[in-house]
């Protein structure tokens, strides 16, 4: 059964067994580049205790990761944030300010700064990552431009701007499938995805990825993004997430075809 913590443990064990060293996103931005590396990125959209469970699995297996928390009650849990940081993982801010502020740039920047300051009162924060908010017409990455820079706030990196995807292969479980670029509204890498498709680097299930690792097909530099709320041991929660994501993917296909997203 896919998208269980047992399956996730198989994934990180395979990466470790085939020589991948885990680095945090902030380490990547500071120039840490082993010969084979994986950046394990987790977007904590919901159910933060699921992220805590995943962080403990990684810690027990000598792996570290980067966890991005939204500034909403269903993600923000101060006990979980502090504990994940104490296990040696990175914590960052999963911002969605243009969505929450309905496209108002000035209000969004103020919201971003306020939430970043609050998170930094709990743990050090060096990197950020946009939350896609697929049903929103606003792309929060557009908060950054010639007048606003996250680097002015002592942020050293944002994956969608700062990862060299000509060198780093990207996998995400958005949509509860690894070939989610077909339905993803914002969590996709544009032109590079077309290159990976032509090279046959398309994987649907976690078992597909495991086979790819074993066959040496996964490139030596990779970022893997997961949403821990969907990696469940409880069959009831697992089935609920499956059905929910299937319905969401239908909506996403409509949104992608409509192309009605904006700043």
C-alpha positions as CSV (number, residue, x, y, z in Angstrom):
1,X,0.0,0.0,0.0
2,X,1.5,3.4,-1.0
3,X,1.6,6.6,1.0
4,X,2.1,5.0,4.4
5,X,4.9,5.8,6.8
6,X,6.2,2.3,6.3
7,X,6.6,3.0,2.5
8,X,8.2,6.4,3.3
9,X,10.7,4.6,5.5
10,X,11.5,2.3,2.5
11,X,12.1,5.3,0.4
12,X,14.6,7.0,2.7
13,X,16.3,3.7,3.4
14,X,16.7,3.1,-0.3
15,X,18.2,6.6,-0.8
16,X,20.6,6.1,2.1
17,X,21.5,2.6,0.9
18,X,22.4,3.8,-2.6
19,X,24.7,6.6,-1.3
20,X,22.4,9.7,-1.2
21,X,23.3,12.0,1.6
22,X,20.5,14.2,3.0
23,X,21.0,17.9,3.2
24,X,18.6,20.6,4.3
25,X,17.6,23.3,1.8
26,X,19.5,25.9,3.8
27,X,22.7,23.8,3.5
28,X,22.2,23.6,-0.2
29,X,22.0,27.4,-0.3
30,X,25.2,27.6,1.7
31,X,27.0,25.5,-0.9
32,X,26.9,22.1,0.7
33,X,26.8,19.8,-2.4
34,X,27.9,16.2,-1.8
35,X,28.4,13.9,-4.8
36,X,25.0,12.4,-4.3
37,X,22.5,14.3,-2.3
38,X,18.8,14.5,-1.6
39,X,16.9,17.5,-0.2
40,X,13.9,16.1,1.7
41,X,11.4,18.9,1.8
42,X,8.1,18.6,3.7
43,X,5.2,21.1,3.3
44,X,3.2,21.0,6.5
45,X,-0.2,21.9,5.1
46,X,-2.3,20.0,7.7
47,X,-2.0,17.6,10.6
48,X,1.4,18.7,12.1
49,X,1.7,15.6,14.3
50,X,2.0,13.5,11.0
51,X,5.0,15.7,10.2
52,X,6.4,15.0,13.7
53,X,6.1,11.2,13.1
54,X,7.9,11.5,9.7
55,X,10.6,13.7,11.3
56,X,11.3,11.0,13.9
57,X,11.6,8.3,11.2
58,X,14.2,10.4,9.4
59,X,16.1,11.1,12.6
60,X,16.2,7.4,13.5
61,X,17.6,6.7,10.1
62,X,20.3,9.4,10.2
63,X,18.5,11.7,7.7
64,X,17.6,15.3,8.0
65,X,14.9,17.4,6.2
66,X,13.4,20.8,5.8
67,X,9.9,21.4,7.2
68,X,7.7,24.3,6.1
69,X,4.8,25.4,8.3
70,X,1.9,27.5,7.3
71,X,0.7,30.3,9.6
72,X,-2.8,28.7,10.1
73,X,-4.1,26.7,13.0
74,X,-4.3,23.4,11.0
75,X,-0.5,23.6,10.4
76,X,1.0,25.8,13.1
77,X,1.8,23.8,16.3
78,X,4.5,25.3,18.4
79,X,5.3,22.1,20.2
80,X,5.7,20.3,16.9
81,X,7.8,23.1,15.4
82,X,10.2,23.1,18.3
83,X,10.5,19.3,18.5
84,X,11.2,18.9,14.8
85,X,13.9,21.5,15.1
86,X,15.4,19.8,18.1
87,X,15.7,16.6,16.1
88,X,18.2,18.4,13.8
89,X,15.8,19.3,11.0
90,X,15.3,22.7,9.4
91,X,12.1,24.7,9.9
92,X,11.0,27.3,7.4
93,X,7.9,29.4,6.7
94,X,5.3,28.1,4.2
95,X,3.9,31.4,3.1
96,X,0.6,32.2,1.3
97,X,0.3,35.9,2.0
98,X,-1.1,37.0,-1.3
99,X,-3.9,34.5,-0.9
100,X,-4.8,35.4,2.7
101,X,-4.6,39.1,1.8
102,X,-6.7,38.7,-1.4
103,X,-4.0,40.1,-3.7
104,X,-3.2,43.2,-1.6
105,X,0.6,43.5,-2.0
106,X,1.1,45.9,0.9
107,X,-1.0,43.9,3.3
108,X,0.6,40.6,2.1
109,X,4.1,41.9,2.8
110,X,3.1,43.0,6.3
111,X,1.4,39.6,6.9
112,X,4.5,37.8,5.7
113,X,6.9,39.8,8.0
114,X,4.6,39.4,11.0
115,X,4.4,35.6,10.6
116,X,8.1,35.2,9.9
117,X,8.9,37.2,13.0
118,X,6.6,35.0,15.1
119,X,8.1,31.8,13.7
120,X,11.6,33.1,14.4
121,X,10.7,33.6,18.0
122,X,10.4,29.8,18.2
123,X,13.2,28.5,16.0
124,X,15.8,29.9,13.6
125,X,14.4,30.4,10.1
126,X,16.7,30.9,7.0
127,X,14.5,29.7,4.1
128,X,10.9,30.0,3.0
129,X,8.7,28.1,0.5
130,X,5.4,29.2,-1.2
131,X,2.2,27.4,-0.4
132,X,0.4,26.7,-3.7
133,X,-3.2,27.4,-2.6
134,X,-4.5,25.9,-5.9
135,X,-8.1,27.2,-5.5
136,X,-6.9,30.8,-5.0
137,X,-6.4,33.0,-8.1
138,X,-3.3,34.5,-6.4
139,X,0.3,33.2,-6.7
140,X,2.1,34.1,-3.5
141,X,5.5,33.9,-5.3
142,X,4.6,37.1,-7.0
143,X,5.0,38.9,-3.7
144,X,8.7,39.1,-4.7
145,X,9.9,41.5,-7.4
146,X,11.9,44.6,-8.0
147,X,10.4,46.3,-4.9
148,X,10.4,43.4,-2.5
149,X,13.1,40.9,-1.8
150,X,13.1,38.1,0.9
151,X,16.9,38.5,1.1
152,X,16.3,41.8,2.8
153,X,14.7,39.8,5.6
154,X,17.7,37.6,6.1
155,X,16.1,34.8,4.1
156,X,18.8,32.9,2.0
157,X,16.5,30.9,-0.2
158,X,13.1,30.0,-1.7
159,X,13.1,26.7,-3.6
160,X,11.0,27.9,-6.6
161,X,13.6,30.7,-7.2
162,X,16.8,29.4,-5.9
163,X,17.2,25.7,-6.8
164,X,19.1,25.0,-10.0
165,X,16.7,22.5,-11.5
166,X,19.0,22.0,-14.5
167,X,21.1,20.1,-11.9
168,X,18.6,19.0,-9.3
169,X,15.8,16.6,-10.2
170,X,12.4,17.3,-8.6
171,X,9.9,14.9,-7.3
172,X,6.7,15.9,-5.4
173,X,3.7,14.0,-4.1
174,X,1.4,16.8,-4.8
175,X,-2.0,15.3,-5.8
176,X,-1.0,12.1,-4.0
177,X,0.9,10.9,-7.0
178,X,4.5,11.4,-8.1
179,X,3.6,12.4,-11.6
180,X,1.4,15.2,-10.3
181,X,2.7,17.8,-12.8
182,X,-0.3,16.7,-14.9
183,X,-2.7,18.2,-12.5
184,X,-0.6,20.6,-10.4
185,X,-1.5,24.3,-10.5
186,X,1.7,25.7,-9.0
187,X,4.0,22.9,-7.6
188,X,5.7,22.3,-10.9
189,X,9.0,23.2,-12.6
190,X,8.0,24.2,-16.1
191,X,10.5,23.7,-18.9
192,X,12.6,21.3,-16.8
193,X,9.7,18.9,-16.4
194,X,9.5,18.6,-20.1
195,X,13.2,17.6,-20.2
196,X,12.6,15.0,-17.5
197,X,9.6,13.6,-19.3
198,X,11.7,13.1,-22.5
199,X,14.3,11.3,-20.5
200,X,11.8,8.9,-19.0
201,X,12.1,10.4,-15.5
202,X,8.4,10.0,-14.7
203,X,7.3,8.0,-11.7
204,X,3.7,7.4,-10.6
205,X,4.1,5.4,-7.4
206,X,6.7,5.2,-4.6
207,X,7.5,1.7,-5.8
208,X,8.3,3.2,-9.2
209,X,10.8,5.5,-7.5
210,X,12.3,2.6,-5.4
211,X,12.9,0.7,-8.6
212,X,14.4,3.8,-10.2
213,X,16.8,4.2,-7.3
214,X,17.8,0.5,-7.5
215,X,18.3,0.8,-11.3
216,X,20.4,3.9,-11.0
217,X,17.8,5.9,-12.9
218,X,17.3,8.6,-10.3
219,X,19.8,11.5,-10.9
220,X,22.5,12.0,-8.2
221,X,21.0,15.4,-7.1
222,X,17.3,15.4,-6.2
223,X,14.8,17.3,-4.2
224,X,11.8,15.3,-2.9
225,X,8.8,17.2,-1.6
226,X,6.1,15.4,0.5
227,X,3.0,16.5,2.4
228,X,3.2,14.3,5.5
229,X,-0.6,14.5,6.2
230,X,-1.2,12.0,3.4
231,X,1.3,9.4,4.6
232,X,-1.0,7.4,6.9
233,X,-0.9,4.1,8.9
234,X,-4.6,4.3,9.7
235,X,-6.6,2.7,6.9
236,X,-9.5,5.1,7.6
237,X,-7.3,8.2,7.3
238,X,-5.5,6.7,4.3
239,X,-8.7,6.1,2.5
240,X,-10.1,9.5,3.4
241,X,-6.9,11.2,1.9
242,X,-7.1,9.0,-1.2
243,X,-10.7,10.0,-1.9
244,X,-10.1,13.7,-1.1
245,X,-7.1,13.9,-3.4
246,X,-9.0,12.3,-6.2
247,X,-11.7,14.9,-6.0
248,X,-9.1,17.7,-5.7
249,X,-7.3,16.5,-8.7
250,X,-10.4,16.8,-10.8
251,X,-10.8,20.4,-9.7
252,X,-7.1,21.1,-10.4
253,X,-7.5,19.8,-13.9
254,X,-10.3,22.2,-14.5
255,X,-8.3,25.1,-13.0
256,X,-5.2,24.2,-15.1
257,X,-7.3,24.2,-18.3
258,X,-9.1,27.4,-17.4
259,X,-5.8,29.2,-16.7
260,X,-7.6,31.7,-14.5
261,X,-4.8,32.3,-11.9
262,X,-3.2,35.7,-11.5
263,X,-1.2,37.9,-9.2
